[in-house]
Amino acid sequence: MRLLAKRANLLLLRCTAQPVAGLATGFQFQKLATATKSAATGAQHVIENENKPMEASVPQSQSQVPRAAAISPLTDSFGRHHTYLRISLTERCNLRCEYCMPAEGVPLQPKAQLLSTEEVLRLARIFVEQGVRKIRLTGGEPTVRRDIVEIVAQLKALPQLEHVGITTNGLVLTRMLLPLQRAGLDSLNISLDTLRKERFEQITRRKGWERVIAGIDLAIQLGYRPKVNCVLMRNFNEDEICDFVEFTRDRPVDVRFIEYMPFTGNKWHTERLISYSETVQIIRQRWPEFQALPNGPNDTSKAYAVPGFTGQLGFITSMTEHFCGTCNRLRLTADGNIKVCLFGNKEFSLRDAMRAEGCTEQQLVELIGAAVQRKKRQHAGIGSSRTMLHPHQLQHLQLRNCSGLTHINAQGKAQMVDVTDKAHTTRTASAEATVQVGKCLTALIAANELAKGDVLSVAQLAGIMGAKHTSQLIPLCHNIALSSVRVQATLLEQQQCVRLVATVRCSGQTGVEMEALTAVSVAALTVYDMCKAVSHDICITNVRLLSKSGGKRDYQRQ
């Protein structure tokens, strides 16, 4: 902006005999446009370099990615190949856990905004074709879906899919598990934070503890080795740690202790976190021989067991020892958003893309690939201050969806809006800005006694130049052939300010409001630049659109 102001001042001094319109189209401005374009290009290179993903060391198993995986849309910028997809089938739940939702439940989205069964199966097929080999069905509570058995059967029919699992609260397993097994269900995780009936009813605000335990025992009888997920919280259930270990004595189950996670609006506090190392110490006080077991390359759980016990235990250390470097998981929410990280705040709506007219499966694959490429090296909050969240609450968080933005393409990249089909009309826009300069500068401007020259004339000229260079300053603006640019710079001595008004006109397919706003902004910065040698107590304010006409939505500020 300083370059624009100085160049405008120089041209004004050299060409005072020429009208302003002539200056705006002269050879000098062509050279300035070239210089400005070069500077903008240089800045773009800096931005591109800053946006490149940071180098990160990955485990050997991740760095030696097979060539097919390396070119897959499911491989991120750090070499992690994602083969595990978790699909949320519903937001509904048949419990009302106190750490998850109020007793009356939570507002649910309209059914039309959730994925239909056909859409779930279509997206699952696309993910499997791209390399997903394991799918876990979650919720809410997935067993409240009436077609859960059919969904499992349809997923098992996908030729390349190797494993279908489910995460459930276990409340209806005694009724649903046999049909699910016949449909092909490979594994199940059961969420259970207490082994005490009274505490269960207090937590969930529902009866049913006996049914959950019966469901676990039925799963064992049917040949499953169920995983029991228990979130540990201080002053809540840490007195049951050894009870859960004892639960593995005669049962072939895998009890997994999950570290309590961060969240802001919850009444729990950070001191409620019980770390993995502390839990191991508690267990070894009773069973000194408690020992670690081998883990797989993508396991999120650190396996342990008491020698001689039928079952085993695991620790999911999301907070104290994150496993981001080997993460191979993606998530699909009930309303069709793809989440690449449980803790991330970025979502891409596959639902909206899939329902858009003319959207091909290749475009869906490209959108999935764009989302995966934006996955960070480690989840948000690692190494910084955190707040607490129970894992079940993550199902109910609704995050901003930006898939409908007009300046974003299917790959999540910025793009200009295509105006080819818009009508050619005469389009006009006006904008204003105010520069508060104070008493001293008001007097100097009025007397034209500032050392840098005529503030109002130079600001006027700079505003015209700024309007002409809008597309070079604002990345997604179109390069428009302007018919007219008028900038008025008026000193309001009583208010001790300079008022700037720009009116821009063109005949074309897109509006000129950005050109009008750029004109007054550049003019205001020019006033500041010419006056700052006298005082820095200058305030640019009230930059706003006054009116626009000729497009779909005319506007007139009242």
Buried (B, 14 or more C-beta within 10 A) or exposed (E): BEEBBBBBBEBBEEBEEEEBEEBBEBEBBEEBBEEBEEEBEEEEEEEEEEEEEEEBEBEEEBEEBEEEBEEBBBBBBBBBBBBBBBBBBBBBBBBBBBBBBEEEEBEBEEEEEBBEBEBBBBBBBBBBBBBBBBBBBBBBBBBBBEEBBBBBBBBBEBEEBEBBBBBBBBBBBBEBBEBBBEBBBBBBBBBBBBBBBEBBBEBBEBEBBEBBBBBBBBBBEBEBBBBBBBBBBBEBBBEBBBEBBBBBEEBBBBBBBBBBBBBEEBEBEEEBBBBBEBBBEBBBEEBEEBEEEEBEEBEBBBBBBBEEBBBBBBBBBBBEEBBBBBBBBBBBBBBBBBBBBBBBEBBBBBBBBBEEEEBEEEBBBBBBBBBBBBBBBBBBBBEEEBBBBBBBBBBBEEEEBEBEEEEBBBBBEEEBEEEEEBEEBEBBBBBBBBBBBBEEBBEBBEEEEBEBBBBBBBBBBBBBBBBBBBBBBEEEBBEBEBBEBBBBBEBEEEEBBBBBBBBBBBEBBBBBBBBBBBBBBBBBBBBBBBBEEBEEEBEBEBBEBBBBBBBEEEEEEE
